[in-house]
Amino acid sequence: MSKTTAKHTFESAMQRLESIVETFEKGEISLDESLALYEEGVTLSKQCMEKLSQADLKLKRITKNID
């Protein structure tokens, strides 16, 4: 699997996103590289949002069961 399609843990996805941001901040990459990194970043961001949503649902279920 490529970096853009591989599933990451939340933490590894966040680390990769930070790395992508640092690369952009340096400003020393080509347009093609920028587009590829942007696409990877969007994919990672979606994966993180999905994991956060799943965690939120789980917490709501746990809280509901406690009440």
C-alpha positions in Angstrom: 0.0 0.0 0.0 1.1 3.5 -0.7 1.3 6.2 2.0 -1.8 7.8 0.7 -4.0 4.7 0.9 -2.5 2.9 3.9 -4.5 3.1 7.1 -2.6 4.7 10.0 -3.2 4.9 13.7 -4.4 8.3 14.7 -1.0 9.1 16.2 1.0 8.0 13.1 -1.4 9.9 10.8 -1.0 13.1 12.9 2.8 12.7 12.8 2.8 12.3 9.1 0.5 15.4 8.7 3.0 17.4 10.9 5.8 16.2 8.6 3.8 17.3 5.5 3.2 20.7 7.0 6.9 21.1 7.8 7.8 20.2 4.2 5.3 22.9 2.9 6.7 25.5 5.3 10.2 24.9 4.0 8.9 25.8 0.5 11.5 23.9 -1.4 9.3 21.4 -3.3 8.0 21.3 -6.8 4.4 21.8 -7.8 4.0 18.1 -8.5 5.4 17.2 -5.1 3.2 19.8 -3.5 0.1 18.3 -5.1 1.0 14.8 -4.1 1.6 15.8 -0.5 -1.6 17.8 -0.4 -3.5 14.8 -1.6 -1.9 12.6 1.0 -2.6 15.2 3.7 -6.3 15.3 2.7 -6.5 11.5 2.9 -4.8 11.5 6.3 -7.0 14.3 7.6 -10.1 12.3 6.6 -8.8 9.2 8.4 -8.1 11.2 11.5 -11.6 12.7 11.4 -13.1 9.2 11.0 -11.2 7.9 14.0 -12.2 10.9 16.1 -15.8 10.4 15.1 -15.6 6.7 16.1 -14.1 7.5 19.4 -16.8 10.1 20.1 -19.5 7.6 19.3 -17.9 5.1 21.6 -17.6 7.6 24.4 -21.3 8.5 24.0 -22.3 4.8 24.2 -20.2 4.3 27.3 -21.6 7.4 29.0 -25.2 6.4 28.0 -24.6 3.0 29.6 -23.4 4.6 32.8 -26.4 6.8 33.2 
